Amino acid sequence: MTKEDPEWARFSQIPNLVDSWNDVRDKFGVATEEFKLLILEQHAKKKSEYQEWLDVVTGMLNEKDSDAKAMITDYEKLKKRTVRAIQENPTENGDLLGAPKIRLIALKDDMLSIEMEIVESLTDLLQEFDRNYTEISEANKGQYNAYFTQVRDLQNNFFAAFSQNAMTLYEKYNQENSDIEWAMWASHDYHTQKIDTLEDRLVNTELKKANDLATSNVLWAAKRNRDRISEIINFIERNMIELDELSGEDDGMGDF
């Protein structure tokens, strides 16, 4: 902060005026290193929480996808058997196609049911993740507040010692101190504003990242659901058309 303080160069020219800053700088360095360790630890917790959530979600989706694929495989086998049977007995295609059509309609219901289970599970998992991640972010906010409280205390203590030192020096040399007093207050205000601004930026960034991640997860889940519903409907419609073509019907979607 002192490098950017427009008054600091002036203070530094006065012997012994800013000597107390060395002690503040050392204490600030210790507090900052401790703060960095805490934030890194919290960052690791956030990464671990997200990875744990992602592993659970991936496992659940893989399990549900396996169930859906098994149902599709069963239907595909039935359809192939039906196609072979029709090739062997073309005149019986109407009777032979009844079973795969019924199974296809049931498959649609089964796949939509699986998707509904996924939506419900994802909703629960998203809410749990949001709670846990927000808890870590709120803890980080507390760490930021505690750290910057320390920094403000150091700044205030320095300013008190700095002011006293300045008054002593000017009394010793019997000089007018109004100008330097104004500069001291300007410097103190500058440092305080820098501290407040940095704290606000870090806290807001921390909370915004948590909110953005939660929003991103919700949007991902919604898009995944829309895409999967579209895939199911397209699959069912495509296969129903294929079955209708096998039966020689032109408007087979009417019953679907």
Contacts in CASP RR format, 6 or more apart in sequence:
PFRMAT RR
TARGET T0000
AUTHOR 0000-0000-0000
METHOD contacts of the structure
MODEL  1
MTKEDPEWARFSQIPNLVDSWNDVRDKFGVATEEFKLLILEQHAKKKSEY
QEWLDVVTGMLNEKDSDAKAMITDYEKLKKRTVRAIQENPTENGDLLGAP
KIRLIALKDDMLSIEMEIVESLTDLLQEFDRNYTEISEANKGQYNAYFTQ
VRDLQNNFFAAFSQNAMTLYEKYNQENSDIEWAMWASHDYHTQKIDTLED
RLVNTELKKANDLATSNVLWAAKRNRDRISEIINFIERNMIELDELSGED
DGMGDF
1 190 0 8 1.000
1 191 0 8 1.000
1 194 0 8 1.000
2 8 0 8 1.000
2 21 0 8 1.000
4 194 0 8 1.000
5 187 0 8 1.000
5 190 0 8 1.000
5 191 0 8 1.000
6 186 0 8 1.000
6 190 0 8 1.000
7 183 0 8 1.000
7 184 0 8 1.000
7 186 0 8 1.000
7 187 0 8 1.000
7 190 0 8 1.000
8 18 0 8 1.000
8 187 0 8 1.000
10 183 0 8 1.000
11 17 0 8 1.000
11 18 0 8 1.000
11 183 0 8 1.000
11 184 0 8 1.000
11 187 0 8 1.000
12 18 0 8 1.000
14 169 0 8 1.000
14 180 0 8 1.000
16 165 0 8 1.000
16 169 0 8 1.000
17 162 0 8 1.000
17 165 0 8 1.000
17 166 0 8 1.000
17 169 0 8 1.000
18 162 0 8 1.000
19 165 0 8 1.000
20 158 0 8 1.000
20 161 0 8 1.000
20 162 0 8 1.000
20 165 0 8 1.000
21 158 0 8 1.000
21 162 0 8 1.000
24 154 0 8 1.000
24 155 0 8 1.000
24 157 0 8 1.000
24 158 0 8 1.000
27 154 0 8 1.000
28 151 0 8 1.000
28 154 0 8 1.000
31 147 0 8 1.000
31 150 0 8 1.000
31 151 0 8 1.000
31 154 0 8 1.000
32 147 0 8 1.000
35 143 0 8 1.000
35 147 0 8 1.000
38 143 0 8 1.000
39 140 0 8 1.000
39 143 0 8 1.000
42 136 0 8 1.000
42 139 0 8 1.000
42 140 0 8 1.000
42 143 0 8 1.000
45 136 0 8 1.000
46 133 0 8 1.000
46 136 0 8 1.000
46 137 0 8 1.000
49 129 0 8 1.000
49 132 0 8 1.000
49 133 0 8 1.000
49 136 0 8 1.000
50 129 0 8 1.000
50 133 0 8 1.000
50 213 0 8 1.000
53 125 0 8 1.000
53 128 0 8 1.000
53 129 0 8 1.000
53 132 0 8 1.000
56 125 0 8 1.000
57 122 0 8 1.000
57 125 0 8 1.000
60 118 0 8 1.000
60 121 0 8 1.000
60 122 0 8 1.000
60 125 0 8 1.000
61 118 0 8 1.000
64 114 0 8 1.000
64 117 0 8 1.000
64 118 0 8 1.000
67 114 0 8 1.000
68 110 0 8 1.000
68 111 0 8 1.000
68 114 0 8 1.000
71 107 0 8 1.000
71 110 0 8 1.000
71 111 0 8 1.000
72 107 0 8 1.000
72 111 0 8 1.000
72 235 0 8 1.000
74 103 0 8 1.000
75 100 0 8 1.000
75 103 0 8 1.000
75 104 0 8 1.000
75 107 0 8 1.000
75 239 0 8 1.000
78 99 0 8 1.000
78 100 0 8 1.000
78 103 0 8 1.000
79 100 0 8 1.000
79 239 0 8 1.000
79 242 0 8 1.000
79 243 0 8 1.000
82 96 0 8 1.000
82 97 0 8 1.000
82 99 0 8 1.000
82 100 0 8 1.000
82 246 0 8 1.000
83 246 0 8 1.000
85 92 0 8 1.000
85 96 0 8 1.000
86 92 0 8 1.000
86 93 0 8 1.000
86 96 0 8 1.000
86 97 0 8 1.000
86 246 0 8 1.000
89 96 0 8 1.000
93 246 0 8 1.000
93 247 0 8 1.000
93 248 0 8 1.000
94 247 0 8 1.000
97 243 0 8 1.000
97 246 0 8 1.000
97 247 0 8 1.000
100 243 0 8 1.000
101 240 0 8 1.000
101 243 0 8 1.000
104 236 0 8 1.000
104 239 0 8 1.000
104 240 0 8 1.000
104 243 0 8 1.000
105 236 0 8 1.000
105 256 0 8 1.000
107 236 0 8 1.000
108 232 0 8 1.000
108 233 0 8 1.000
108 236 0 8 1.000
111 232 0 8 1.000
112 229 0 8 1.000
112 232 0 8 1.000
115 225 0 8 1.000
115 228 0 8 1.000
115 229 0 8 1.000
115 232 0 8 1.000
118 225 0 8 1.000
118 228 0 8 1.000
119 221 0 8 1.000
119 225 0 8 1.000
122 221 0 8 1.000
122 224 0 8 1.000
123 221 0 8 1.000
126 214 0 8 1.000
126 217 0 8 1.000
126 218 0 8 1.000
126 221 0 8 1.000
129 214 0 8 1.000
129 217 0 8 1.000
130 214 0 8 1.000
130 217 0 8 1.000
133 210 0 8 1.000
133 213 0 8 1.000
133 214 0 8 1.000
134 210 0 8 1.000
134 214 0 8 1.000
137 206 0 8 1.000
137 207 0 8 1.000
137 209 0 8 1.000
137 210 0 8 1.000
140 206 0 8 1.000
141 203 0 8 1.000
141 206 0 8 1.000
141 207 0 8 1.000
144 199 0 8 1.000
144 202 0 8 1.000
144 203 0 8 1.000
144 206 0 8 1.000
145 199 0 8 1.000
145 203 0 8 1.000
148 195 0 8 1.000
148 196 0 8 1.000
148 198 0 8 1.000
148 199 0 8 1.000
151 195 0 8 1.000
152 192 0 8 1.000
152 195 0 8 1.000
155 188 0 8 1.000
155 191 0 8 1.000
155 192 0 8 1.000
155 195 0 8 1.000
159 184 0 8 1.000
159 188 0 8 1.000
159 191 0 8 1.000
162 184 0 8 1.000
163 181 0 8 1.000
163 184 0 8 1.000
166 177 0 8 1.000
166 180 0 8 1.000
166 181 0 8 1.000
166 184 0 8 1.000
167 177 0 8 1.000
170 176 0 8 1.000
170 177 0 8 1.000
170 180 0 8 1.000
236 256 0 8 1.000
237 253 0 8 1.000
237 256 0 8 1.000
240 252 0 8 1.000
240 253 0 8 1.000
240 256 0 8 1.000
241 252 0 8 1.000
241 253 0 8 1.000
244 250 0 8 1.000
244 251 0 8 1.000
244 252 0 8 1.000
244 253 0 8 1.000
END
